[in-house]
Amino acid sequence: MKSNTIPTLGAAAAFIATAQAGLRFPCSTLTVQRLDPAGQPGALPSAHLHMIVGGNAFNATMEGDVGERATCTTCQMSEDFSNYWVANMYFKDPKNGTYHRVMPKPVQPLLGGSNGAQGGLTVYYTQFDLSRDNLKQQPIKAFPPGFRMVVGNPTETKKPHAGLSYQCMSGSSRGAIVSNWPTGKCNNGIFTTHHFAPCWDGKNLDTPNHQDHMYNTVTSEGFTNAPACPASHPVRVPQVTFEVEWDTNKFNNLWDPKTDKNPFQWSFEGTGAGTHADYMFGWKGDSLQRAMDKSECFYDGCGSIKKQAMSEANKCTVKDFVKENIDGWVKYMPGQDPSSKPMAKVKKSFSA
């Protein structure tokens, strides 16, 4: 079990207040649907349910310059029309086997006028770590239009890659960083983190398994600089990270750790090792590059990026493409009826 670099919410606020590099901002939930234009492009619906944030160009198929097509975003940075998504968390009742969707809540602390975020997740873009950017030794190249990537694999059953983690939140503590589901009750929710690969081959916007155009040199948890990129993937890109707080509290009186196994799972019926996340680049023009080129500036690129009130961000929506019920207690999670065999489709999509 690894110790947390930021053990409490108070410590997190203090740490962020003294940070000197990178971007950090919240994005409210845009939609929750079975769509996955990075992992399963063109599939309508995709194999399992996702919680999605970002720009309103989101669709089953996304090609070209997303930043030019979108007209609004649920992210605080108003020039960021990217999309960020993760599998939705579910609670499985140990008594009768039915499922209920777990809702995300805004990651604390909310800084710089970002109060009002609804659900969603918090995004980071770091050049080196949160204390310095090291741009003279390690320049950063922003992603090009049409770029996408995936980290993690829903079919993984052993242990996720370093940087993919869980924390059992209790009171003001985020808890220790672990690589699988917490085994006890978390009275303030479950905190999940996804650190993406920082090395790109400089050529491909995507590859068949949505990962081979990237090389993941991340070897530790927390916001530490990933080791150097190999010659096969020489381009250093921003280290993208998602954080999500899942509101598991309301289910705590429905299970007993002494007699029941962990009742929380992802929307694909896999293991905790299958945690994964998807990214579709959509920053407008050179806005992300401008922010990454700013030396020793944290949060909003020292003013180089325009922000919007979260009350405005929360107005951004997309239509319901799949039109299926995702709320309340259900016998099967969306797409997980055994007759549909969704994991076979996912395994093919993520195979090398």
C-alpha positions as CSV (number, residue, x, y, z in Angstrom):
1,M,0.0,0.0,0.0
2,K,1.5,3.3,-1.0
3,S,1.2,6.4,1.1
4,N,-0.6,9.3,-0.3
5,T,1.4,12.4,-1.3
6,I,-1.6,14.6,-0.4
7,P,-3.2,12.8,2.7
8,T,-6.0,15.3,3.6
9,L,-8.2,17.7,1.8
10,G,-6.7,20.5,3.8
11,A,-3.3,19.4,2.8
12,A,-4.5,19.2,-0.8
13,A,-5.7,22.8,-0.7
14,A,-2.4,24.0,0.9
15,F,-0.3,22.0,-1.6
16,I,-2.3,23.4,-4.6
17,A,-2.0,26.9,-3.2
18,T,1.8,26.7,-3.3
19,A,2.0,24.9,-6.7
20,Q,3.9,26.7,-9.4
21,A,3.3,24.7,-12.6
22,G,0.6,23.0,-14.7
23,L,-3.1,23.4,-15.2
24,R,-5.9,22.2,-12.9
25,F,-9.6,22.8,-13.5
26,P,-13.0,21.2,-13.0
27,C,-15.4,20.0,-15.7
28,S,-19.1,19.3,-14.9
29,T,-20.8,16.2,-16.2
30,L,-21.8,16.6,-19.9
31,T,-23.7,13.4,-20.3
32,V,-23.8,9.7,-19.1
33,Q,-24.3,7.4,-22.1
34,R,-22.9,4.3,-23.8
35,L,-20.7,6.1,-26.2
36,D,-16.9,5.7,-26.6
37,P,-15.4,7.4,-29.7
38,A,-11.8,6.7,-28.5
39,G,-12.1,3.1,-27.3
40,Q,-14.9,2.0,-29.6
41,P,-15.2,4.6,-32.4
42,G,-18.5,4.4,-34.3
43,A,-20.2,2.0,-31.9
44,L,-23.7,3.1,-31.1
45,P,-24.1,2.1,-28.4
46,S,-20.7,1.2,-27.0
47,A,-20.2,-1.8,-24.7
48,H,-20.5,0.0,-21.4
49,L,-21.7,3.2,-19.7
50,H,-19.4,6.2,-19.4
51,M,-19.5,9.5,-17.5
52,I,-18.4,12.2,-20.0
53,V,-17.3,15.8,-19.6
54,G,-16.2,18.5,-21.9
55,G,-17.3,19.9,-25.3
56,N,-20.7,19.4,-27.0
57,A,-19.1,17.9,-30.2
58,F,-19.1,14.6,-28.4
59,N,-20.6,11.8,-30.5
60,A,-20.1,8.1,-31.3
61,T,-17.6,9.1,-34.1
62,M,-15.3,12.0,-33.7
63,E,-12.7,13.0,-36.3
64,G,-10.8,16.1,-37.2
65,D,-10.7,19.4,-35.2
66,V,-13.1,19.0,-32.3
67,G,-12.2,22.4,-31.0
68,E,-13.6,24.0,-34.1
69,R,-16.9,22.1,-34.1
70,A,-17.9,22.4,-30.5
71,T,-19.8,25.5,-29.4
72,C,-19.7,25.0,-25.6
73,T,-17.9,23.1,-22.9
74,T,-18.7,21.9,-19.3
75,C,-15.1,22.7,-18.4
76,Q,-14.1,25.9,-16.6
77,M,-11.5,26.6,-19.3
78,S,-13.7,28.0,-22.0
79,E,-11.2,27.3,-24.8
80,D,-11.1,23.6,-23.9
81,F,-13.6,21.7,-26.0
82,S,-11.8,18.4,-25.4
83,N,-13.8,15.4,-24.0
84,Y,-12.7,13.3,-21.0
85,W,-14.5,10.2,-19.9
86,V,-14.4,7.2,-17.6
87,A,-16.5,4.1,-16.9
88,N,-19.3,4.9,-14.5
89,M,-19.1,3.3,-11.0
90,Y,-22.0,1.1,-9.8
91,F,-23.1,-0.4,-6.5
92,K,-24.1,-4.1,-6.6
93,D,-26.5,-5.0,-3.7
94,P,-25.0,-8.1,-2.0
95,K,-28.5,-9.1,-0.9
96,N,-30.3,-9.3,-4.3
97,G,-27.7,-8.7,-6.9
98,T,-29.3,-5.5,-8.4
99,Y,-27.3,-2.5,-9.5
100,H,-27.5,1.2,-8.9
101,R,-25.4,3.9,-10.6
102,V,-23.0,5.8,-8.3
103,M,-22.9,9.6,-8.9
104,P,-19.7,11.7,-9.1
105,K,-19.3,14.8,-7.0
106,P,-17.0,17.8,-7.6
107,V,-13.4,17.1,-6.6
108,Q,-12.4,19.3,-3.7
109,P,-11.0,21.9,-3.3
110,L,-12.7,24.0,-6.0
111,L,-10.4,27.0,-6.7
112,G,-10.4,30.2,-8.7
113,G,-14.1,30.8,-9.0
114,S,-15.0,27.2,-9.9
115,N,-17.7,26.8,-7.3
116,G,-20.9,25.4,-8.9
117,A,-19.3,22.5,-10.7
118,Q,-21.8,19.6,-11.0
119,G,-20.5,16.0,-10.8
120,G,-17.8,15.5,-13.4
121,L,-14.1,15.4,-12.8
122,T,-11.0,17.5,-12.4
123,V,-8.4,17.6,-15.1
124,Y,-4.6,18.3,-14.8
125,Y,-2.1,19.1,-17.5
126,T,1.5,19.1,-16.1
127,Q,4.8,19.8,-17.9
128,F,7.0,18.3,-15.2
129,D,5.3,18.2,-11.8
130,L,3.3,20.7,-9.7
131,S,6.2,22.5,-8.3
132,R,8.1,23.3,-11.5
133,D,7.7,23.0,-15.2
134,N,11.4,22.4,-16.2
135,L,10.6,23.8,-19.7
136,K,14.3,24.5,-20.6
137,Q,15.2,20.9,-20.2
138,Q,11.9,19.3,-21.2
139,P,9.8,21.3,-23.6
140,I,6.2,20.2,-24.0
141,K,4.3,19.9,-27.3
142,A,0.5,20.1,-27.2
143,F,-1.6,17.5,-28.9
144,P,-2.7,18.1,-32.5
145,P,-6.4,18.2,-33.7
146,G,-7.9,14.7,-34.0
147,F,-5.7,13.2,-31.3
148,R,-7.1,10.7,-28.8
149,M,-5.7,8.2,-26.3
150,V,-6.8,5.6,-23.7
151,V,-5.1,4.6,-20.5
152,G,-5.8,1.3,-18.8
153,N,-7.7,-1.7,-20.1
154,P,-11.2,-2.9,-19.0
155,T,-10.1,-6.5,-19.5
156,E,-7.1,-6.3,-17.1
157,T,-7.5,-8.6,-14.2
158,K,-4.1,-8.5,-12.4
159,K,-2.9,-5.0,-11.6
160,P,-3.4,-1.7,-13.4
161,H,-0.5,0.4,-14.7
162,A,1.2,2.7,-12.2
163,G,-0.8,6.0,-12.0
164,L,-4.2,4.3,-12.0
165,S,-5.5,4.2,-8.5
166,Y,-8.1,4.3,-5.8
167,Q,-8.4,6.0,-2.4
168,C,-10.9,5.4,0.4
169,M,-12.0,8.9,1.5
170,S,-12.8,9.3,5.2
171,G,-13.5,12.6,6.8
172,S,-10.9,15.0,5.7
173,S,-8.5,12.3,4.5
174,R,-8.3,11.0,1.0
175,G,-6.7,7.8,2.3
176,A,-3.8,5.7,1.1
177,I,-3.3,5.1,-2.6
178,V,-4.1,1.5,-3.6
179,S,-4.3,-0.3,-6.9
180,N,-7.7,-2.0,-6.4
181,W,-11.1,-1.4,-4.8
182,P,-11.0,-0.3,-1.1
183,T,-12.0,-3.3,1.1
184,G,-13.9,-1.3,3.8
185,K,-16.5,1.4,3.9
186,C,-15.4,4.9,2.8
187,N,-17.5,7.5,4.6
188,N,-16.6,10.3,2.2
189,G,-16.6,8.4,-1.1
190,I,-14.1,6.7,-3.3
191,F,-11.4,8.8,-5.1
192,T,-10.1,7.6,-8.4
193,T,-7.1,8.8,-10.4
194,H,-5.9,8.2,-14.0
195,H,-2.5,9.4,-15.1
196,F,-2.1,9.2,-18.9
197,A,1.1,8.3,-20.9
198,P,3.4,11.3,-21.5
199,C,5.2,10.1,-24.6
200,W,3.8,10.3,-28.2
201,D,5.3,8.8,-31.4
202,G,4.8,12.2,-33.1
203,K,3.0,10.7,-36.1
204,N,-0.2,8.9,-35.3
205,L,-3.4,10.5,-33.9
206,D,-4.6,7.1,-32.9
207,T,-3.7,3.4,-33.3
208,P,-6.0,0.3,-33.5
209,N,-5.8,-0.4,-29.8
210,H,-5.8,3.4,-29.0
211,Q,-2.6,3.1,-27.0
212,D,0.4,2.1,-29.2
213,H,0.9,5.6,-30.5
214,M,1.7,6.5,-26.8
215,Y,4.4,5.1,-24.4
216,N,3.7,5.1,-20.7
217,T,6.8,5.8,-18.7
218,V,4.8,6.5,-15.5
219,T,6.3,4.4,-12.7
220,S,4.9,6.0,-9.5
221,E,1.8,7.5,-8.0
222,G,1.1,11.2,-7.5
223,F,2.2,14.2,-9.6
224,T,5.8,13.2,-10.2
225,N,7.6,13.7,-13.4
226,A,7.5,10.6,-15.6
227,P,10.9,9.2,-16.8
228,A,12.3,10.1,-20.2
229,C,10.6,9.2,-23.4
230,P,12.1,6.4,-25.6
231,A,13.4,6.9,-29.1
232,S,10.2,5.2,-30.5
233,H,8.0,7.8,-28.8
234,P,10.2,10.9,-28.5
235,V,7.6,13.7,-28.3
236,R,6.9,14.8,-24.7
237,V,3.3,15.8,-24.4
238,P,1.5,17.2,-21.3
239,Q,0.9,14.7,-18.6
240,V,-2.9,14.5,-18.5
241,T,-4.6,13.3,-15.3
242,F,-8.2,12.8,-14.3
243,E,-9.5,12.8,-10.7
244,V,-13.0,11.8,-9.7
245,E,-14.8,11.7,-6.4
246,W,-17.6,9.0,-6.3
247,D,-20.4,9.5,-3.8
248,T,-20.6,6.0,-2.4
249,N,-21.9,7.2,1.1
250,K,-25.5,6.5,0.4
251,F,-24.8,2.8,-0.1
252,N,-22.8,2.3,3.0
253,N,-25.8,1.0,5.1
254,L,-26.5,-1.6,2.4
255,W,-23.4,-3.8,2.9
256,D,-21.2,-5.2,5.7
257,P,-17.4,-5.6,5.0
258,K,-17.3,-8.4,7.5
259,T,-19.6,-10.6,5.5
260,D,-19.8,-9.0,2.0
261,K,-17.1,-8.6,-0.6
262,N,-16.6,-5.2,-2.2
263,P,-19.9,-4.2,-3.8
264,F,-18.6,-1.4,-6.0
265,Q,-17.6,-2.1,-9.6
266,W,-17.2,-0.4,-13.0
267,S,-19.9,-0.4,-15.6
268,F,-18.3,-3.3,-17.6
269,E,-18.5,-6.1,-15.0
270,G,-14.7,-6.3,-14.8
271,T,-12.3,-6.1,-11.9
272,G,-10.8,-3.1,-10.2
273,A,-7.6,-3.6,-12.3
274,G,-9.7,-2.8,-15.3
275,T,-10.0,0.9,-14.4
276,H,-9.4,3.0,-17.6
277,A,-10.0,6.5,-19.0
278,D,-10.3,8.1,-22.4
279,Y,-9.2,11.5,-23.8
280,M,-10.1,13.3,-27.0
281,F,-8.2,16.5,-27.7
282,G,-10.2,19.6,-28.5
283,W,-8.5,22.7,-27.3
284,K,-9.2,25.7,-29.6
285,G,-6.3,26.9,-31.7
286,D,-3.0,27.1,-29.9
287,S,-4.6,27.7,-26.4
288,L,-3.1,24.6,-24.8
289,Q,0.3,25.2,-26.3
290,R,0.3,28.8,-24.9
291,A,-0.5,27.5,-21.5
292,M,2.2,24.8,-21.6
293,D,4.8,27.4,-22.7
294,K,4.1,29.5,-19.7
295,S,7.0,29.1,-17.2
296,E,6.3,28.6,-13.5
297,C,2.5,29.2,-13.7
298,F,-0.2,27.1,-12.2
299,Y,-3.9,26.7,-12.5
300,D,-4.9,28.8,-15.5
301,G,-1.6,29.3,-17.4
302,C,-1.1,32.7,-15.7
303,G,-4.1,34.2,-17.5
304,S,-3.3,32.8,-21.0
305,I,-6.5,30.8,-21.1
306,K,-10.0,32.2,-20.8
307,K,-12.2,31.0,-18.0
308,Q,-16.0,30.8,-17.6
309,A,-18.3,30.6,-14.6
310,M,-19.4,27.1,-13.9
311,S,-23.0,28.3,-14.0
312,E,-22.3,29.0,-17.7
313,A,-20.4,25.7,-18.2
314,N,-23.3,23.8,-16.7
315,K,-25.6,24.9,-19.5
316,C,-23.7,22.9,-22.1
317,T,-25.4,19.6,-23.1
318,V,-25.6,17.0,-25.8
319,K,-28.6,14.9,-26.9
320,D,-29.3,11.4,-25.6
321,F,-28.0,9.3,-28.5
322,V,-28.7,5.9,-26.9
323,K,-32.0,6.5,-25.2
324,E,-31.9,3.9,-22.4
325,N,-32.7,4.0,-18.8
326,I,-29.6,4.4,-16.6
327,D,-31.2,5.3,-13.3
328,G,-32.7,3.5,-10.4
329,W,-32.2,-0.2,-9.4
330,V,-31.7,-2.5,-12.3
331,K,-31.1,-6.2,-12.9
332,Y,-28.3,-5.6,-15.3
333,M,-26.1,-2.5,-15.9
334,P,-26.6,-1.0,-19.4
335,G,-25.2,-3.3,-22.0
336,Q,-24.3,-6.0,-19.5
337,D,-27.1,-8.5,-20.2
338,P,-25.1,-11.7,-20.7
339,S,-26.8,-12.3,-24.0
340,S,-25.1,-9.3,-25.5
341,K,-21.6,-10.5,-24.6
342,P,-20.2,-6.9,-24.5
343,M,-16.8,-7.8,-23.0
344,A,-15.9,-9.8,-26.2
345,K,-16.4,-6.5,-28.2
346,V,-14.3,-4.5,-25.7
347,K,-11.5,-7.1,-25.7
348,K,-11.2,-7.0,-29.5
349,S,-11.1,-3.2,-29.4
350,F,-8.3,-3.1,-26.8
351,S,-6.2,-6.0,-28.1
352,A,-2.8,-5.2,-29.5
